Amino acid sequence: MSTPSQSFVTPSCRVGVRLHRRTNLPQQTARGLTGYGDSREVELRLVVCRLVPLIPHIRLAKTGLPVWMLGLGADRLRADMNRLLAMLFHQGVLDEQFLQLQQLQDESSPNFVSEVVNIYFHESEKLLKNLRELLMDREFSDYKKMGTHLNQFMGSSSSIGAKRIRNVCVAFRAASEHNNRAGCLRALEVLEHEYCYLKNKLHELFQIEQQRVLAAGVRYPMQNN
């Protein structure tokens, strides 16, 4: 018969399923309880093991985790955010301007970064639509207008630290200055791809941040719609 410590050495998926079946915890949350590796977290797993029969009676936070686990959850989510940001910087997707944007966020404006970035997304999608409409026009010849859209795109991308998108805009503008329609079409495809990648990754970052805030038990002021 295995001891509590031995049972938690098995793959987290199987243990998580067992924990899920024996408690009212969501299956994903139960799996998360078994995914730790360092000594401090192994201790926590042993505590959870002893408390398994009691977990249904422990008050749960909005995150689905017991209230007594909120601090640890917040730490892990912050680490997830840092890893994601490090990857985006390593890939050249973001630059230091994004960090400067984060420094402007505080308790009085807790959603500042996401609000600024969402405005950027809204404006960028209009610019992408305008660029595609221009290039799909068989009689298109207004490269100056295209250059204006690209300058706007470059400026807004620089302001949030979207480095790779800005670089694509530079190449796009060079093609438009040479009236290179084929080059512009290729650049537009790359720009749309880079935009989608950035949008998905930043949405992922903001979702982790929201989870971290809940896990930390922080209550932000309600926003007016």
C-alpha positions as CSV (number, residue, x, y, z in Angstrom):
1,M,0.0,0.0,0.0
2,S,1.5,3.3,-1.0
3,T,2.1,6.2,1.4
4,P,0.6,9.7,0.8
5,S,3.9,10.9,-0.5
6,Q,4.2,7.9,-2.9
7,S,0.7,8.5,-4.3
8,F,1.6,12.0,-5.3
9,V,4.7,10.9,-7.2
10,T,2.6,9.3,-9.9
11,P,1.8,11.3,-13.1
12,S,-0.2,14.4,-12.2
13,C,-3.0,13.6,-14.7
14,R,-3.9,10.3,-13.0
15,V,-3.6,11.7,-9.5
16,G,-5.6,14.8,-10.6
17,V,-8.4,12.6,-11.8
18,R,-8.5,10.7,-8.5
19,L,-8.6,14.0,-6.6
20,H,-11.3,15.3,-8.8
21,R,-13.5,12.2,-8.2
22,R,-13.0,12.4,-4.5
23,T,-13.8,16.1,-4.1
24,N,-15.9,18.8,-5.6
25,L,-12.9,20.5,-7.2
26,P,-13.0,21.0,-11.0
27,Q,-10.9,18.3,-12.8
28,Q,-8.5,20.9,-14.2
29,T,-7.9,22.5,-10.8
30,A,-7.4,19.0,-9.2
31,R,-4.7,18.2,-11.8
32,G,-3.1,21.6,-11.1
33,L,-2.7,20.6,-7.4
34,T,-0.5,17.7,-8.4
35,G,1.8,19.5,-10.9
36,Y,4.3,20.9,-8.5
37,G,7.9,19.8,-8.2
38,D,10.0,21.6,-5.5
39,S,10.2,20.6,-1.9
40,R,7.9,23.3,-0.6
41,E,5.2,22.3,-3.0
42,V,5.7,18.6,-2.3
43,E,4.8,19.4,1.3
44,L,1.7,21.2,0.1
45,R,0.7,18.1,-1.9
46,L,1.0,16.0,1.3
47,V,-1.2,18.4,3.2
48,V,-3.8,18.2,0.4
49,C,-3.6,14.4,0.5
50,R,-4.5,14.4,4.2
51,L,-7.3,17.0,3.7
52,V,-8.9,15.3,0.6
53,P,-11.9,14.1,2.6
54,L,-12.4,17.6,3.9
55,I,-11.9,19.6,0.7
56,P,-15.6,19.7,-0.2
57,H,-16.2,21.6,3.0
58,I,-13.4,24.1,2.5
59,R,-14.6,27.5,1.2
60,L,-13.4,27.9,-2.4
61,A,-12.4,31.2,-4.0
62,K,-13.5,32.4,-7.4
63,T,-10.5,30.7,-8.9
64,G,-11.8,27.3,-7.8
65,L,-8.9,26.9,-5.4
66,P,-9.3,26.8,-1.6
67,V,-8.8,30.2,0.0
68,W,-5.8,29.0,1.9
69,M,-4.0,28.3,-1.4
70,L,-4.5,31.8,-3.0
71,G,-1.0,33.1,-2.3
72,L,0.7,30.1,-3.9
73,G,-1.6,30.3,-6.9
74,A,-0.8,34.0,-7.4
75,D,2.9,33.2,-7.3
76,R,2.6,30.5,-9.9
77,L,0.5,32.8,-12.2
78,R,3.0,35.6,-11.9
79,A,5.8,33.2,-12.9
80,D,3.6,32.1,-15.9
81,M,3.3,35.8,-16.9
82,N,7.0,36.3,-16.6
83,R,7.7,33.3,-18.8
84,L,5.3,34.4,-21.5
85,L,6.8,37.9,-21.5
86,A,10.3,36.5,-21.7
87,M,9.4,34.4,-24.7
88,L,7.8,37.4,-26.5
89,F,10.9,39.5,-25.8
90,H,13.2,36.7,-27.0
91,Q,11.2,36.3,-30.2
92,G,11.4,40.0,-30.8
93,V,7.6,40.3,-30.7
94,L,7.8,43.0,-27.9
95,D,10.4,45.5,-26.9
96,E,11.1,47.7,-23.8
97,Q,8.3,50.1,-24.7
98,F,5.8,47.5,-23.4
99,L,7.6,47.4,-20.1
100,Q,7.3,51.2,-19.9
101,L,3.6,50.8,-20.5
102,Q,3.3,48.4,-17.7
103,Q,5.1,50.8,-15.3
104,L,2.2,53.3,-15.9
105,Q,-0.2,50.8,-14.4
106,D,-1.0,51.1,-10.7
107,E,-3.9,50.6,-8.2
108,S,-5.6,53.7,-9.5
109,S,-5.6,52.4,-13.1
110,P,-5.3,48.6,-12.7
111,N,-6.4,47.9,-16.3
112,F,-4.4,50.5,-18.0
113,V,-2.2,48.2,-20.1
114,S,-5.1,46.0,-21.3
115,E,-7.2,49.1,-22.1
116,V,-4.4,50.7,-24.2
117,V,-3.7,47.5,-26.0
118,N,-7.4,46.9,-26.7
119,I,-7.6,50.4,-28.3
120,Y,-4.6,49.4,-30.4
121,F,-6.3,46.2,-31.5
122,H,-9.4,48.1,-32.5
123,E,-7.5,50.7,-34.5
124,S,-5.2,48.1,-36.0
125,E,-8.0,46.0,-37.4
126,K,-9.5,49.0,-39.1
127,L,-6.1,49.8,-40.7
128,L,-5.7,46.2,-41.8
129,K,-9.1,46.3,-43.4
130,N,-8.3,49.5,-45.2
131,L,-5.0,48.2,-46.4
132,R,-6.6,45.0,-47.8
133,E,-9.4,46.9,-49.5
134,L,-6.9,49.2,-51.2
135,L,-4.8,46.2,-52.5
136,M,-7.9,44.2,-53.6
137,D,-9.0,47.1,-55.9
138,R,-7.8,46.1,-59.4
139,E,-7.4,49.7,-60.3
140,F,-5.5,50.6,-57.1
141,S,-2.8,53.2,-57.6
142,D,-3.0,55.4,-54.4
143,Y,0.3,54.2,-52.8
144,K,0.4,57.5,-50.9
145,K,-2.8,56.7,-49.0
146,M,-1.4,53.3,-48.2
147,G,1.7,54.9,-46.9
148,T,-0.4,57.0,-44.6
149,H,-2.1,53.9,-43.2
150,L,1.2,52.3,-42.6
151,N,2.7,55.3,-40.8
152,Q,-0.3,55.2,-38.4
153,F,0.2,51.5,-37.9
154,M,3.9,51.9,-37.3
155,G,3.3,54.7,-34.8
156,S,0.7,52.9,-32.8
157,S,2.7,49.7,-32.8
158,S,5.8,51.5,-31.5
159,S,3.7,53.1,-28.7
160,I,2.8,49.7,-27.2
161,G,6.2,48.0,-28.0
162,A,4.9,45.8,-30.8
163,K,8.4,45.6,-32.3
164,R,7.9,42.8,-34.9
165,I,4.7,44.4,-36.3
166,R,6.5,47.7,-36.6
167,N,9.4,46.1,-38.5
168,V,6.9,44.5,-40.9
169,C,5.3,47.9,-41.5
170,V,8.7,49.3,-42.4
171,A,9.2,46.7,-45.1
172,F,5.6,47.1,-46.2
173,R,6.1,50.9,-46.6
174,A,9.3,50.3,-48.6
175,A,7.3,48.2,-51.0
176,S,4.6,50.8,-51.3
177,E,7.1,53.5,-52.0
178,H,8.4,51.5,-55.0
179,N,4.8,50.9,-56.2
180,N,5.4,47.2,-55.7
181,R,1.9,45.7,-55.6
182,A,3.2,42.1,-55.3
183,G,5.5,43.1,-52.5
184,C,2.7,44.9,-50.8
185,L,0.5,41.8,-51.0
186,R,3.2,39.6,-49.5
187,A,3.8,42.2,-46.7
188,L,0.1,42.4,-45.9
189,E,-0.1,38.6,-45.4
190,V,2.9,38.7,-43.1
191,L,1.4,41.7,-41.2
192,E,-1.9,40.0,-40.7
193,H,-0.1,36.9,-39.4
194,E,2.0,38.9,-37.0
195,Y,-1.0,40.8,-35.8
196,C,-3.0,37.7,-35.0
197,Y,0.0,36.2,-33.2
198,L,0.5,39.3,-31.0
199,K,-3.2,39.6,-30.3
200,N,-3.5,35.9,-29.2
201,K,-0.4,36.1,-27.0
202,L,-1.4,39.4,-25.3
203,H,-4.9,38.1,-24.7
204,E,-3.3,35.1,-23.0
205,L,-1.1,37.4,-20.9
206,F,-4.1,39.4,-19.8
207,Q,-6.1,36.3,-18.9
208,I,-3.3,35.1,-16.7
209,E,-3.1,38.5,-15.1
210,Q,-6.8,38.4,-14.3
211,Q,-6.4,35.0,-12.7
212,R,-3.5,36.2,-10.7
213,V,-5.5,39.1,-9.4
214,L,-8.3,36.8,-8.3
215,A,-5.8,34.4,-6.7
216,A,-4.2,37.2,-4.8
217,G,-7.6,38.3,-3.5
218,V,-7.2,41.8,-4.9
219,R,-10.3,43.6,-5.7
220,Y,-10.0,46.3,-8.4
221,P,-12.5,49.1,-8.7
222,M,-15.4,48.4,-11.0
223,Q,-15.2,50.0,-14.5
224,N,-18.0,52.0,-15.9
225,N,-19.2,50.7,-19.2
